[in-house]
Amino acid sequence: MSQPRDDRQDDLFRPPLNEIINLRHPLVRLAGEIDWDFLAGRFSSVCGVGPGQPPLPTRLVAGLFILKHTHNLSDEALCDRWVENPYFQYFCGEVVFRHELPFDRSSLTRWRQRLGEEQIAALLQESLSVAHRSGAIATEDLERVAVDTTVQEKAVAHPTDARLSHRAIEKLVELAKREGVELRQSYLRVAKRAAIMVGRYTHAHQFKRARRELKFLRTRLGRIMAIHSAPSSPISKSSQVLRSAASTATRAIAATTIRTGSRSGSPARSGVSPRPFAARCAVAPPSNPSLAT
């Protein structure tokens, strides 16, 4: 790993930082508590030496991220304060005071993109270790952690008609493969495209096309359900698994409306008929009994 740059040979009269700062400052004491060699080993995969310009010291990269989140600074504010604050520079491993940044501000963005889960976990691990060694937190405080996720972004997937139908098709096809049932067509590829197009058409206020794609999804789902519900199908014997998959498919088919409306505020129109798929696809008996053969 690269070491902090020592430019004292360019100017012999430049004093080192440890002679002009207060060694009892909190940042100086914190810099002495952190195991920089441990962070250097974890950051070696993203800050390794290779062809081209020599990399910046690992302590500089890790120290900048610690300072940024400790003082809640933006990239611009962090760079401005780093140039004018000797304690920031000492914390990042500089030997002498520097009057200019040794890196470009855009490097912070590139470093964040290159850091993976292992490097972030190493920063968190070392922060907790330093806090425990310094007595800031006790061992009992680490037994239970309360995390407030009020403002945390969550990947919430709303149960729309198209998503439920597509999910039911995927589950039933997976169940058929596991039970060894050969399907003439699984509809996985076309069902995925239809589910995507429902969202796109709805977003573009093209509700007629969205209902057409949703009807396509429900029709293919009904075909697969007919195969699974057949008495000769071996899946019908797996009652518990079948009930779970069939309930998902039934909820998808029972969702019968799409909230539609024109830009001018016209009332919502219903989608596909609310009757079950089996009732809609059933063939009406002939009026003349003699024709029934």
C-alpha positions in Angstrom: 0.0 0.0 0.0 1.1 3.6 -0.6 2.3 5.7 2.2 1.4 9.3 3.0 3.5 11.8 1.1 6.3 13.6 2.9 7.2 16.8 1.1 9.6 18.1 3.7 12.5 17.5 1.4 11.2 20.2 -0.9 11.3 22.8 1.9 13.5 22.0 4.9 12.0 24.8 7.0 8.4 23.4 6.9 7.6 22.0 10.3 5.7 18.7 10.7 2.1 18.8 11.7 2.7 17.2 15.1 4.7 20.2 16.1 2.1 22.8 15.4 -1.1 21.2 16.5 -2.6 20.3 19.9 -1.8 16.6 20.4 -4.7 16.3 22.9 -7.3 17.4 20.2 -10.1 14.8 19.8 -9.2 14.1 16.2 -5.6 13.5 17.1 -6.5 11.1 19.9 -9.0 9.4 17.6 -6.3 9.0 14.9 -4.1 7.2 17.4 -6.9 4.8 18.4 -7.9 3.6 14.9 -6.2 0.6 13.5 -5.2 2.0 10.1 -3.4 -1.2 9.1 -6.6 -3.2 9.5 -8.5 -0.7 7.2 -5.6 -0.9 4.7 -5.9 -4.6 4.5 -9.7 -4.4 3.9 -9.3 -1.6 1.3 -6.5 -3.3 -0.6 -9.0 -4.7 -3.2 -10.1 -1.2 -4.3 -6.9 0.8 -3.6 -4.3 -1.7 -4.8 -1.1 -0.7 -6.7 -1.4 -1.2 -10.4 -0.3 0.4 -13.7 -0.7 4.1 -14.0 -0.5 6.9 -11.4 0.4 5.6 -7.9 -2.8 5.4 -5.7 -3.5 7.7 -2.8 -2.9 6.4 0.7 -5.6 4.2 2.1 -5.6 6.2 5.3 -6.5 9.3 3.3 -9.5 7.6 1.6 -10.8 6.1 4.9 -10.1 9.2 6.9 -12.1 11.4 4.5 -15.2 9.1 4.7 -15.0 9.1 8.5 -14.7 12.9 8.6 -17.5 13.3 6.1 -20.0 11.3 8.1 -18.8 12.4 11.5 -19.4 16.1 10.7 -22.2 15.5 8.2 -20.4 17.4 5.4 -20.9 17.5 1.7 -18.1 16.7 -0.7 -17.5 20.4 -1.4 -17.5 21.4 2.3 -15.3 18.5 3.2 -12.7 19.5 0.6 -12.8 23.1 1.7 -12.4 22.3 5.4 -9.6 19.8 4.7 -7.4 22.4 3.1 -7.8 24.9 5.9 -7.9 22.5 8.9 -4.6 21.0 10.0 -6.4 18.5 12.3 -8.3 17.1 9.3 -5.0 16.6 7.4 -3.3 15.0 10.4 -6.2 12.6 10.8 -5.9 11.6 7.2 -2.2 10.8 7.6 -0.5 13.9 6.3 3.0 14.7 7.7 3.2 18.4 6.8 0.5 21.0 6.2 -0.7 21.1 2.6 -2.1 24.2 1.0 -3.9 22.3 -1.8 -5.9 19.1 -2.2 -3.8 16.0 -3.2 -6.9 14.7 -5.1 -9.8 16.0 -7.2 -13.2 16.4 -5.6 -14.7 14.0 -8.1 -12.5 11.3 -6.6 -14.8 11.0 -3.6 -17.7 10.0 -5.9 -15.5 7.4 -7.6 -14.3 6.0 -4.3 -17.9 5.6 -3.1 -18.8 3.7 -6.3 -15.8 1.3 -5.9 -16.3 0.6 -2.2 -18.2 -2.6 -1.6 -20.0 -4.2 1.3 -16.7 -5.5 2.8 -15.1 -2.1 3.0 -18.2 -0.4 4.5 -18.5 -3.2 7.1 -14.8 -2.7 7.9 -15.4 1.0 8.6 -18.3 0.2 10.8 -16.4 -2.6 12.6 -13.4 -0.4 13.3 -15.7 2.5 14.5 -17.4 0.2 17.0 -14.0 -1.3 18.1 -12.6 2.2 18.8 -15.7 3.3 20.7 -15.5 0.1 22.8 -11.7 0.5 23.5 -12.1 4.1 24.4 -15.0 3.4 26.8 -17.6 5.4 24.8 -19.8 2.3 24.7 -20.0 -0.6 27.0 -20.4 -4.3 26.1 -24.0 -4.2 27.3 -24.7 -1.6 24.7 -23.8 -3.9 21.9 -26.1 -6.7 22.9 -29.2 -5.0 21.5 -29.3 -2.4 18.7 -32.4 -0.3 18.0 -32.5 1.0 14.5 -34.9 3.8 13.4 -36.0 3.1 9.8 -38.6 5.8 9.6 -36.9 7.7 6.7 -35.2 4.6 5.2 -36.0 3.9 1.7 -38.0 0.6 1.3 -38.5 -1.4 -1.8 -42.3 -1.8 -1.5 -44.0 -3.7 -4.3 -47.7 -2.8 -4.4 -49.9 -5.8 -5.2 -51.3 -4.7 -8.5 -53.4 -6.9 -10.7 -50.6 -7.4 -13.3 -48.0 -8.2 -10.6 -50.2 -10.7 -8.9 -51.1 -12.5 -12.1 -47.5 -12.6 -13.2 -46.4 -13.9 -9.8 -49.1 -16.6 -9.8 -47.9 -17.7 -13.3 -44.3 -18.0 -12.0 -45.3 -19.9 -8.9 -47.5 -22.4 -10.8 -44.9 -23.0 -13.5 -42.3 -23.6 -10.8 -44.6 -26.0 -9.0 -45.2 -27.9 -12.2 -41.5 -28.3 -12.9 -41.0 -29.5 -9.3 -43.8 -32.1 -9.6 -42.6 -33.3 -13.0 -45.7 -32.0 -15.0 -44.9 -31.1 -18.6 -46.5 -27.9 -19.7 -47.2 -27.3 -23.4 -46.2 -23.7 -22.9 -45.2 -22.0 -19.7 -45.9 -18.4 -20.8 -43.1 -17.1 -18.7 -41.6 -14.9 -21.4 -44.8 -13.4 -22.8 -46.2 -13.0 -19.3 -43.2 -11.0 -18.1 -43.6 -8.7 -21.1 -47.3 -8.3 -20.6 -46.8 -7.4 -16.9 -44.2 -4.7 -17.9 -46.5 -3.3 -20.6 -49.4 -3.0 -18.2 -47.4 -0.6 -16.1 -46.1 1.3 -19.0 -49.6 1.7 -20.6 -51.1 2.7 -17.3 -48.4 5.3 -16.7 -49.1 6.7 -20.2 -52.9 6.8 -19.5 -53.5 4.3 -22.2 -55.9 2.3 -20.2 -57.5 0.4 -23.0 -54.2 -1.1 -24.0 -53.4 -1.8 -20.3 -56.7 -3.8 -19.9 -55.8 -5.7 -23.0 -52.5 -6.8 -21.6 -54.0 -7.6 -18.3 -56.7 -9.8 -20.0 -53.8 -11.5 -21.8 -52.2 -12.3 -18.4 -55.3 -13.6 -16.8 -56.1 -15.8 -19.8 -52.7 -17.5 -19.6 -53.0 -17.8 -15.9 -56.3 -19.5 -16.3 -54.9 -22.0 -18.7 -52.1 -23.0 -16.3 -54.6 -23.2 -13.5 -56.8 -25.6 -15.6 -53.8 -27.9 -16.0 -53.0 -27.8 -12.3 -56.6 -28.4 -11.3 -57.1 -31.4 -13.5 -57.8 -34.6 -11.5 -55.1 -36.5 -13.4 -52.5 -34.0 -12.5 -50.0 -35.2 -9.9 -50.0 -31.7 -8.5 -53.6 -32.1 -7.2 -52.3 -34.7 -4.8 -50.0 -32.1 -3.2 -52.9 -30.5 -1.4 -51.0 -28.1 0.8 -48.7 -26.7 -1.9 -51.5 -26.6 -4.4 -53.8 -24.6 -2.0 -51.0 -22.1 -1.4 -50.4 -21.6 -5.1 -54.0 -21.7 -6.1 -54.9 -19.1 -3.5 -52.4 -16.7 -5.0 -53.7 -17.4 -8.5 -57.3 -16.9 -7.3 -56.5 -13.6 -5.7 -54.9 -12.5 -9.0 -57.9 -13.4 -11.0 -60.3 -11.9 -8.5 -58.6 -8.6 -8.8 -60.9 -7.5 -11.6 -60.5 -3.7 -12.0 -58.0 -1.2 -13.0 -58.4 2.3 -11.8 -58.8 4.2 -15.1 -59.9 7.6 -16.2 -59.1 10.2 -18.8 -57.1 13.4 -18.2 -60.3 15.4 -18.0 -61.4 13.6 -14.8 -63.8 11.0 -16.2 -65.0 8.4 -13.8 -63.2 5.2 -13.4 -64.1 2.2 -15.6 -64.1 -1.4 -14.6 -61.8 -3.8 -16.3 -62.4 -7.5 -17.0 -65.6 -9.2 -15.9 -65.6 -10.2 -12.2 -66.7 -13.7 -12.9 -64.1 -16.4 -12.2 -62.0 -17.7 -15.1 -63.7 -21.2 -15.1 -67.2 -19.6 -15.3 -66.2 -17.3 -18.1 -64.6 -20.1 -20.1 -67.3 -22.7 -19.5 -69.1 -23.9 -22.6 -72.9 -23.4 -22.4 -74.9 -26.6 -22.7 -76.7 -27.1 -26.0 -80.4 -26.2 -26.1 -81.3 -29.4 -27.9 -80.5 -32.5 -25.7 -80.3 -34.7 -28.8 -77.3 -32.8 -30.1 -75.3 -33.6 -26.9 -73.0 -36.5 -27.7 
